Amino acid sequence: MKYANFHLARFVKKINRFTVICDLDGQDVEAHLKNTGRNHELLVPGYEVSLVFSDNPNRKTSYDLVAVNKLGHWVNVDSQAPNAVVKETLGNSLVVPGIQPLQRFKPETKLADSRIDFWGETQDGRDCWLETKGVTLEDGGLAQFPDAPTVRAVKHVHTLAEATKNGSDAYLYFVVQMDYVHQMRINEPLAPLLATAIAEAQAVGVQVVACNCHVTPDEMTLNELINFY
């Protein structure tokens, strides 16, 4: 997945949940932060960032902040990127690391009272449900999810568990939006209900997969599976 019209800048400060100020070639510009997390360890004054320009006249800002250079490593912070990179990978080969090959797939498909990111059909004709979650929080070489409270993720995990009980394959797929971590876990102190839901889902057959990504200022691609525990 590649971005067009990117510019390197320096992070200055956060204005509100979705708006930040960055220094672009000596000029302060407003940018849209495409992430609802806290991002305390990423939005540090002086950190190099990647801004993507948009000429849409209906936008409040002309730039999106999509990646941050954290101590020499690029971290993608675009919350839409995980779905986009999985969709692109499926579209190119129908094979995503850690997921069995599919015959076909369809994004954003309703299942019970949820909308799951991807439905697929396995090679032997069974339903396969795939819910992606982006991971941007890293501490001491360990990726963690989430970095802000989430109710929606718990609901999705319960839905996946019910799908496996009904004979479908189901995956909770963590897209770790950086390349320098090799293990991941749930941020249990922040999301104890999610940790419990995932453990219960794994017990009934839901597969939990974490994959890190190759990240540059203008690109993100799936890289390799990492240990989830």
C-alpha positions as CSV (number, residue, x, y, z in Angstrom):
1,M,0.0,0.0,0.0
2,K,1.6,3.2,-1.2
3,Y,0.8,6.9,-0.5
4,A,1.1,9.6,-3.1
5,N,2.1,13.2,-2.5
6,F,3.9,12.7,0.9
7,H,6.0,15.3,2.6
8,L,8.4,14.9,5.5
9,A,7.8,17.3,8.4
10,R,8.3,17.6,12.2
11,F,5.6,17.1,14.8
12,V,4.9,20.2,16.9
13,K,1.8,19.7,19.0
14,K,-1.6,18.1,19.1
15,I,-4.6,20.5,19.0
16,N,-7.4,18.0,19.6
17,R,-8.2,14.3,19.1
18,F,-7.9,14.5,15.3
19,T,-5.9,17.7,14.5
20,V,-2.1,18.3,14.9
21,I,0.3,21.0,14.1
22,C,3.5,20.1,12.1
23,D,6.4,22.0,10.9
24,L,6.6,21.6,7.1
25,D,9.6,23.4,5.6
26,G,9.6,26.0,8.4
27,Q,5.9,26.7,8.3
28,D,3.3,25.4,10.8
29,V,0.5,23.4,9.0
30,E,-2.5,21.7,10.4
31,A,-2.9,18.0,9.7
32,H,-5.6,15.4,10.3
33,L,-4.5,12.6,12.6
34,K,-6.0,9.4,11.1
35,N,-5.9,7.5,14.5
36,T,-8.2,7.6,17.5
37,G,-5.6,6.2,19.9
38,R,-3.6,8.1,22.5
39,N,-0.3,7.9,20.7
40,H,1.6,9.5,23.6
41,E,4.9,7.7,22.7
42,L,4.6,8.7,19.0
43,L,3.4,12.3,19.0
44,V,6.5,13.8,20.5
45,P,7.6,17.3,19.6
46,G,10.5,17.2,17.1
47,Y,9.8,13.7,15.8
48,E,9.9,13.3,12.0
49,V,6.5,12.6,10.5
50,S,5.1,11.8,7.1
51,L,2.2,14.0,5.8
52,V,0.1,13.2,2.8
53,F,-1.3,16.1,0.9
54,S,-4.9,16.3,-0.4
55,D,-6.3,18.9,-2.7
56,N,-9.9,18.2,-1.7
57,P,-11.4,21.7,-1.2
58,N,-14.0,20.3,1.2
59,R,-11.4,19.2,3.8
60,K,-10.7,21.2,6.9
61,T,-7.0,20.4,6.6
62,S,-4.8,19.8,3.5
63,Y,-2.7,17.0,5.1
64,D,-3.0,13.7,6.8
65,L,-0.4,12.5,9.3
66,V,0.2,8.9,8.3
67,A,3.5,7.8,9.8
68,V,6.0,8.8,12.6
69,N,9.7,8.2,12.8
70,K,10.2,6.8,16.3
71,L,13.8,6.7,17.2
72,G,14.9,5.6,13.7
73,H,11.9,3.3,13.0
74,W,8.9,4.3,11.0
75,V,5.5,3.5,12.5
76,N,2.4,3.9,10.4
77,V,-0.5,5.5,12.4
78,D,-3.2,5.5,9.7
79,S,-6.1,3.6,11.2
80,Q,-7.4,2.8,7.7
81,A,-4.1,1.2,6.6
82,P,-4.5,-2.2,8.2
83,N,-7.7,-3.0,6.2
84,A,-6.2,-1.4,3.1
85,V,-3.0,-3.5,3.2
86,V,-4.9,-6.8,3.9
87,K,-7.3,-6.0,1.1
88,E,-4.5,-5.2,-1.3
89,T,-2.7,-8.4,-0.4
90,L,-5.8,-10.5,-0.8
91,G,-6.5,-8.8,-4.1
92,N,-3.0,-9.6,-5.4
93,S,-2.7,-13.3,-4.3
94,L,-5.6,-14.3,-2.1
95,V,-2.9,-15.3,0.4
96,V,-2.2,-13.3,3.6
97,P,0.6,-14.4,6.0
98,G,-0.9,-16.7,8.6
99,I,-4.3,-17.1,6.8
100,Q,-5.1,-20.2,4.7
101,P,-5.5,-19.5,1.0
102,L,-8.9,-18.3,-0.2
103,Q,-10.9,-18.8,-3.4
104,R,-12.5,-15.4,-3.1
105,F,-13.1,-12.7,-0.6
106,K,-15.4,-9.7,0.1
107,P,-14.7,-6.7,2.4
108,E,-17.1,-5.3,5.0
109,T,-19.6,-8.2,5.4
110,K,-22.4,-8.4,7.9
111,L,-22.3,-11.2,10.4
112,A,-24.9,-11.4,13.1
113,D,-25.1,-7.9,14.5
114,S,-21.5,-7.0,13.5
115,R,-19.8,-5.9,10.3
116,I,-16.6,-8.0,9.9
117,D,-13.7,-6.6,7.8
118,F,-13.5,-9.6,5.4
119,W,-15.5,-12.7,4.5
120,G,-13.7,-15.3,2.4
121,E,-14.3,-18.7,1.0
122,T,-11.7,-21.4,1.7
123,Q,-10.3,-23.7,-0.9
124,D,-12.7,-26.4,0.4
125,G,-15.7,-24.1,0.3
126,R,-16.1,-23.1,4.0
127,D,-16.8,-19.6,5.2
128,C,-13.8,-17.7,6.6
129,W,-14.2,-14.5,8.6
130,L,-11.3,-12.1,9.1
131,E,-11.3,-9.1,11.5
132,T,-8.3,-6.9,11.4
133,K,-7.0,-4.6,14.1
134,G,-4.1,-2.1,13.7
135,V,-1.4,-2.0,16.3
136,T,0.7,1.2,16.8
137,L,1.7,0.9,20.5
138,E,5.2,-0.5,21.3
139,D,7.0,-0.5,24.6
140,G,10.4,-2.1,25.1
141,G,10.2,-4.1,21.8
142,L,6.7,-5.5,22.6
143,A,3.7,-4.5,20.6
144,Q,0.5,-4.1,22.5
145,F,-3.2,-3.6,21.7
146,P,-5.1,-1.4,22.3
147,D,-3.6,1.9,23.4
148,A,-7.1,3.3,24.2
149,P,-10.2,1.6,25.7
150,T,-12.3,-0.2,23.1
151,V,-15.7,-1.8,23.3
152,R,-16.1,-2.5,19.6
153,A,-13.2,-5.0,19.5
154,V,-14.8,-7.1,22.3
155,K,-18.0,-7.3,20.3
156,H,-16.1,-8.4,17.2
157,V,-14.3,-11.1,19.1
158,H,-17.5,-12.5,20.5
159,T,-19.0,-12.5,16.9
160,L,-16.0,-14.4,15.6
161,A,-16.3,-17.0,18.4
162,E,-20.0,-17.6,17.5
163,A,-18.9,-18.0,13.8
164,T,-16.5,-20.8,14.8
165,K,-19.2,-22.5,16.8
166,N,-21.3,-22.5,13.7
167,G,-18.6,-24.3,11.6
168,S,-16.8,-21.3,10.0
169,D,-13.1,-20.5,10.2
170,A,-12.4,-17.2,12.0
171,Y,-9.3,-15.1,12.4
172,L,-8.5,-12.0,14.6
173,Y,-5.7,-10.5,12.6
174,F,-3.4,-7.9,14.3
175,V,-1.6,-5.7,11.7
176,V,1.4,-4.4,13.7
177,Q,2.2,-1.2,11.9
178,M,6.0,-1.3,12.4
179,D,8.8,-3.7,11.4
180,Y,11.1,-3.9,14.5
181,V,8.9,-5.8,16.9
182,H,8.7,-9.6,17.0
183,Q,6.2,-10.3,19.8
184,M,2.8,-8.9,20.8
185,R,0.2,-9.2,23.5
186,I,-3.0,-7.6,24.6
187,N,-2.7,-4.5,26.8
188,E,-4.6,-6.3,29.6
189,P,-4.5,-3.5,32.3
190,L,-6.2,-1.2,29.8
191,A,-8.6,-3.8,28.2
192,P,-9.2,-6.7,30.6
193,L,-12.6,-7.6,28.9
194,L,-10.8,-7.8,25.5
195,A,-8.1,-10.1,27.0
196,T,-10.8,-12.4,28.4
197,A,-12.9,-12.4,25.2
198,I,-9.8,-13.4,23.1
199,A,-8.9,-16.2,25.5
200,E,-12.4,-17.5,25.3
201,A,-12.5,-17.2,21.5
202,Q,-9.2,-19.0,21.1
203,A,-10.6,-21.9,23.2
204,V,-13.4,-22.4,20.7
205,G,-11.2,-22.2,17.6
206,V,-10.7,-18.5,16.7
207,Q,-7.2,-18.1,15.4
208,V,-5.3,-15.0,16.6
209,V,-2.5,-13.9,14.3
210,A,-0.1,-11.0,14.5
211,C,1.9,-9.8,11.5
212,N,4.4,-6.9,11.5
213,C,4.8,-4.6,8.5
214,H,7.5,-3.0,6.4
215,V,6.9,0.7,6.9
216,T,8.4,3.8,5.1
217,P,7.2,7.4,5.0
218,D,5.0,6.5,1.9
219,E,4.4,2.8,2.1
220,M,3.2,-0.1,4.3
221,T,3.3,-3.8,3.3
222,L,2.7,-7.0,5.4
223,N,6.0,-8.4,6.4
224,E,6.2,-11.5,8.7
225,L,4.3,-13.3,11.5
226,I,5.3,-12.5,15.0
227,N,4.6,-14.2,18.3
228,F,1.3,-13.4,20.0
229,Y,0.9,-14.4,23.6
